[in-house]
Amino acid sequence: MNQADSIQEIERSTVKKTMKRILPFIMLLYVIAFLDRVNMGYAALKMNADLGLTAEAFGLLSGLYFLSFFFFEVPSNLILQKVGARLWIFRIMITWGIVVILCGFVQTPTHLYILRFLLGAAEAGFVPGIVLYLTYWFRVQDRGRATAAFFVALPLSALFGAPLSTWIIANITWGGLTGWRWMFILEGIPAILLGIAVLVFLKNRPADAKWLTKEEKTWLEGELTKERELSAKVNKTSARAMLKDSKVWKLAVFNFGMYVAVNALSFWIPTILKSLSSSSTTITQVGWLTMIPAIIAVPSILFVGWNADRTKSHKKHLAVCIIIAMIGFIGCANASSVTMMVIMLTITSGGLYGISGSFYAFLTLFFTESTAPAGIAIVNTISSLGGFLGPMIMGMVTLTQGMFIIAGFMLLSLLCLATLKLLANKRTEIVEDGTVEIPN
C-alpha cells in the first residue's frame, strides 16, 4: 500500500469511527432534550383545564423557556469552552432533568412559569454547545452530515414522544397523580441518567479518544488545524470584530425566523389537531396524528445534510427548504379539516426540519476557533427570541392568522439568506492553493 492509499484508509477509518461513536449518542441526548422542551404541548391537552390556563397563558408559558435562553446561552457556551464539553453537558442534563421532574408537582400557573424559566436556564447552551463540539471532531466536508444526524433528533422526538407522552397522560395515574404530571416525571428521569452517561461516553477532543489509533488522532487533528488556519484568514478573529460583522446578525435573523416556526408548531400541533378532530378523538389518537409530519421530517434532515455536503451548496439547499416550508404554512392557513391539516403540516415539516442540520453546518463556516464559542451562541441566543415569540403568536391570534404570520417570518429568513455571502474571492485563492474547499 502506497502513502496516498494509506492516508485514504486512515481518513475512511477515522471518519467512520468518529461518526459511529459520537453521533448516535448526541442524537439520543437531543431527543430527550427536545421532548422535555415541548412535552408541555401534550400536557396542555389536560393540564390547561386543571390549572386554569388560557390559550394566551399557555403561549406565554411555552415561550418563557426561550426567554431565559436569551440571558444564559452565551455565558453557557463560554463556560463549555473553558471547562470542556464533557463536564458542562453533564451539568446541563442533570439540572434540566431535575426541573422537568419538578414540573410534575406544580400546583399553580405561577409555579409553572417559574419552572419553565428555570428549564430554559438549565438547558441554555446545549444546542450551541453541541454544534461547537462537532467542530472539534468533524471537518467542514463532513459537518453537514454530522449536524443533520444531531438535528434528526427533532422529528424523532415527535415520532416517539407523541405516542409515548399521550399514552402516559391517558393511562398512568399512580399515587393519585394525574397523567400529565406523570408524563413530566417519567420523561425527566432519562435526562439525569444520560447526563451520568455523558461523563463515561463523551471525550472532549480527539487526543482524548482511546478508540482512535495514534495515526488517526494525528490525521484528524492535522485536518482540523488546517481548517482553523483557513478560517482565521477569511473570518474575524476577535469578538469585537465579529460583533461588527453584518453576516453574524443576518445568520441570527435567519435562524430567528426558523425558531418562530419550529417552536410554534412543536407546542401547538397537538392542540391544533385536537381542535380540528371530532369530539370522539382520544388524546392517544392525537398523538398518533402528530407523528405523521415527523415521519417525513426524518429523511428530509438526513438528505439535505448529506446532499449539501456532497454538492457543497448549503445555501441553495436552505433556500429550497424555506420555500417548501412557506408553501406548507400557507396551506395550513387554509386547511379546514384534520386530514388537510396533517398533509400541510407534513409538507411544512419536510421543508422546515430540512433547514436544521444544513444551517448549523453552514453557520460554523463564519467563525474562527476563537470566535466560535461566542459566535454560535450569539446566533442561537437571538434565535431563542423566536422560540419565545412563535408559541405566543399562536396563542394570541386565530389559527389562520398565525400560519400566515409564520410564513411571513419564513420570508424574512429567505431575504436574509439571499443577502448573505461568503468571502468568495479570498476563499477561491485559498482553495486554488489546495488547502481546503469551503462550500458556498
N, C-alpha and C positions, 0 to 999 in steps of 0.2 A: 504493500500500500504506500503510494507516494504521499508527500506532505500535504498537498491540496486535498486528497481523499481523506487523510487523517483529520484535517481541520473540519471538513464537512461532516464526518462521523461524530466528532466532538460536538459540533453545532446541533446536529439532529438529536443526539442523546441528551444534551443539556436542556434544550427547549422542551423535549418530551417529558423528562423527569420533572422539570420545574412546573410545567402545566399540570401534570398529574398530582403533584404534591400540594401545590398551593391553591389552585382554582376551585376544586370541589369543596374544599374546606371553607374558604372565604365566601363562596356562594351560599353554603349552608348557614353561615353566620348572618348573611344579609336576608335570607329567607325568614329567619326568626326575627331579625330586627324590623323588617318591613311589616311582618304580621303583627308584631307588638305595637307598631306605629299606627296601623289602620284598623286593627280589630275593633276599635270603638265604633266603626261603621256597622259592624254586625251586632255589637251590643246595643246599638241605638234602636234596633227593632223591638226591644223590650225595655231597655234601660231608660229611654227618654220618658216613657209613661211613668215608670217607677219613681224617677227623680223630678218629674215635672219640667222637663226640658223642652223648650220651644225649638222650632227649626232654626231661628236666629241664634239661640243659645248654643245649639249643637254645632252650628257652623263656626262660632267663635271658639268653642272647645276644640274642634278639630284643628283649627288654625293656630291656636295658642302654643301648641307644641313647637311650631316653626318660629314663633317669635323669640323663644329662648335660644333657638339655633343662632339667631342673628347676633346675640350677645356672646355666645360661647364657642362658636366654631373656629374662629381664627386662633384664640388662645389655646384651644384643644390641639390643633394641628401643630402649633409651635412647640407645645409640650411633647407631643408624639415624636417630633424630630429630635428633641433633646434626650428623652428617656428611652426611646426605642418603641417601635410599633407593638412588639410583643407585650410589653408591660402595660402600655396605655390602652390597647384594645381589650386586654383582660379587665382593666378598671372600668372601661365603658360598659362592657357587657354585664358585669356583676351589678353595677348601680342601676342600669336600666331594667334588669330583671327584677330587682327588688321593688322598684317603683311600679312596674306593671302589676306585680302581685298585690301591692297595696291598693291599686285601683279596684280590686275585688271587694274592698271593705268600706268604700265611701258611703256616707250617709246623706250628704247634701251636694248640690251642684258646686258649692264653694270648694269642698274637698276635691272634687274632680278638676276644677280649674287649677288648683294648686299642683296637683299631681301631674296634670298634662304639661304644665310649665316645667316641672322638675324632670319629667321624662325627656323633654327636648334638651334640657341642660345636661342630663346624663348621657344621652346618645350623641350630642353635638361632637362633630369631628370624626364620626365613624366613617361616613362615605368619603369625605376628602382625605381622611387618613388612609383608607384602603387604596384609593386612587394613587396617593403618594407612594404607598408601599409597593404598588405594582411597578412604579418607575425604578425601584431598587432591583427588580428581578427580570423585567422584560424589556427587550429592545423596542424601538419605535415600530418596526415592521411586525412585531408580534403583539403589540399592545392593544390593537383593536379587538383581536380575538380574546385577549385576557380580560379586558374591561367588559366585553359582551358576555363572557361567561359569568362574571361577577353580577352584572345587572340583569341577567336572566332570572335572578332571584326575585325580581319584582313580579313578573307574571306567575312564577312558580309559587310565590307566597299566596297569591289569589287562588291558584289552581288547587292547592292543598288546604289553604287556610279557610277558604269559603265554606266547603262542606264540613270541615272539622269544627270551625267556630260555631256555625249554625246548629250542628248536631249537639255540641256541648250545651248551647243555650236551650235547646228543645228537650234535652234528655237528662241532664245532670242537675240534681237539686240536693246533694248531700248536705247533711247537717243543717237543713233549713235554709241554706243559701240558694238564691235563685240562679238559674243557668248562666246568665250573663256575668255574674260575679265569679262563678267557677271558670268561665272562659278566661278571664283575666288571670286568675290564679294559676291555672294549668298551663297557660301559654307564656307565663313569665318564668316558670321554672327552667325550661330549656336554655334560656339566655344565661342563667347562672352556671349551669352545667357546662355549656360550651365556653363560657368565659374561663373556667378552670382548664378546659382542654386547650385553649389558646397558649397557655404557659408551656404546655408539653409539645404542641404541634408546630407552632409558628417559629420561624427564625428571623432575626432582624435583617440580615444581609447574606448574600451568597457565601461569604467567607465563613459563616457560622453553620452552613448546611453540611451535615455529615453524610447526607445522601447524594452529594456530588463528589466526584473524584477531584483530585488536585488539579488535573488538566482542565476539567470542566469549570471549576471555580475560576481559574486563571483566564480561560477564554471568555467567560461571561463578564467578569469584572473588566476585562480589556475592552470588550464591545461597548459596555455601558459607559466606560470612561471616555471613549471616542465620541459617543453621542453627547455626553455632557460638555465636552470641549467644543463641539459643533454648536450646541445650543447657546453657549456663552458668547459665541461670535455673532449670533443673529438676534439674540433676545437681550432684554435689560437684565443687568446683573446685580442691581441694587434695589432694595424695596422701594425707595423713594422714586427712582426712575420708573419702576414697574407701575406704581400707582398713577403716574402721569401718562401712561400708555393707554391710548383710547381702545386698543384691542382688548385689554383686560375687561373694560367696562362693557364693551359690546358682547363679549363672551358671557358676562354676568347677566345682561339683559336678555340675551338669547335663552339662557337656562332659566331665568325668572319666568318667562312665558311657558316653558315646558313644565316647571314646577306648579304653576297655576293649574294647568290642565291635568297633570298626573294626579295631583292630590285632590282636586275637585272630584274626579271620578272615583278615586280609591275610597274616599269616605262616603260618597253619596250613591254609588251604584246599587247597593242593597236596598236603600230606601226608594230610589227611582224605580227599580224593577218591581218592588212590592206595591208601589202606588199604581202601576200600570197593570198589575196582575189581578185576577179575580179574587174575591174575598176568601175563597176556599184554599188559596195557595198558601202552603205552610212555610215556615221560616227555613226549614231544610231544603225545600224546593227552590226558594230564592237563592240559597247557597249554591245549588247546582247550576242555576241560570248564570250566576256570577262567574262561574268557571269558564264559560264558553269564550268570552273575549280573551281570557288568559291563555287559552289553548293556542290561539293564533299568535299571540304576543311572543311566545317562547321561540318558535322558529324565526320570527321576524328579527328579534335581537341578535340571534346567533348568525343569521345570514348577513345582515347589514354589517356586523362587526367583522366577519370573515371576508366579505367581498370588498369592504372598504380597505382592509389590509392588502388584499390581493391586487386591487386596481390602484391603490394609493390615491384614493379620491374621497376622503372622508366628507369634504364639504358638499359634494354633489349628492352623496347618499343622505346627508342630513336634510338637504333641501327637498328631496323627493319625499322623505318621511314626513316632513312638516306639511307638505301639500296634501298627502294622504290623510293625515290627522285632521286638517282643516275640513276636508270633504266629509269626514266622519262626523265631526261636531255639527256641521250644518245639517247633516242628515238626522242626527239625534234631535236637533231643534224641531224638526218636522215629523218625528216619529209619534204616532198616536196609539200604537199597540205594543205589547211586550215583545212580540216577535220581531217587528221592525226595529225596535229599540235595541234588541240584542244584536241584530245584524249590523246596525250602525255603530254600536259600541265595539263590535269585533273589528270593523274597518278602522275605527279610531285607534284601537289598541295596537293594531298592526303597524300603523304609522308612528304613533306616539312612543311606544316602547322601543321601536327600532332606533329611535334617536339616542337612547340612553348610553349604550355601550360605545357607539361610534363617537359620540360627543366627548366623552371623558378621555378617550384616546387622543382625539383632536386637541382637546384642551391642554394636554401635557406638552404639546409642541411649542407652546408660547412661553414656557418658563425654564429658567436655568435651575441647577441644583440648589442654589442659594435662595432663589425666589419661589420655588415650587411650594414649600410648606405654607407660606402665607398666601401666595397667589391662588392656588387651588382652593384654599379655604375661603378667600375673599369672594371668589366667583360663587362658591356654594352658599356663602352667607347671604349675599344679595338674592340668590335664588330662593333661599328659605323664606323670604318675604312673600314670594309667590305661593309657597306652601301655606302661608298664613292667609293669603287673600283668596285663593281658589275655593276652599270649602266655605268661606264666609259668603262669597258671591252666590253660591248655590243655595244658601240658606236665606238670602235676602230678596231674591227675585224669583220669577217663575222659571220652570224648567226650560222653556223655550228661550227666554231672555238669557238665562245663564249659559246655555250652549252657544248662542251667538256671541256673547261676550268672550267666552273662552276661545272661540275661533278667531276673534279679534286679537287676542294675545298671541295666538299662533302666527298670525300675520306679522305682528311686531317682531317675533323671533326670526321670521323669514327675512325681514328687512335688515335686521342686524347681521344675519349671516351673509346677505348679499354684499354688504359693505365691509366685510371682514376679510383681510388679505394677509397672507404670509409674506415675509420679505423675500419675494421671488428672486430678485437679482442676486443678492448675496448667497442665497441657498443654491442657486444654479451654479455659481462659481465653485462652491464647496463640493457639490455633487460631481461636477466635472473633474475635480481633483481626486475623485474616487474615495471620498470619505464615507459618508452615509447618505442615503437617499431619503429625503423627507417628503411625506405625502402632501399633496395640495388639497 
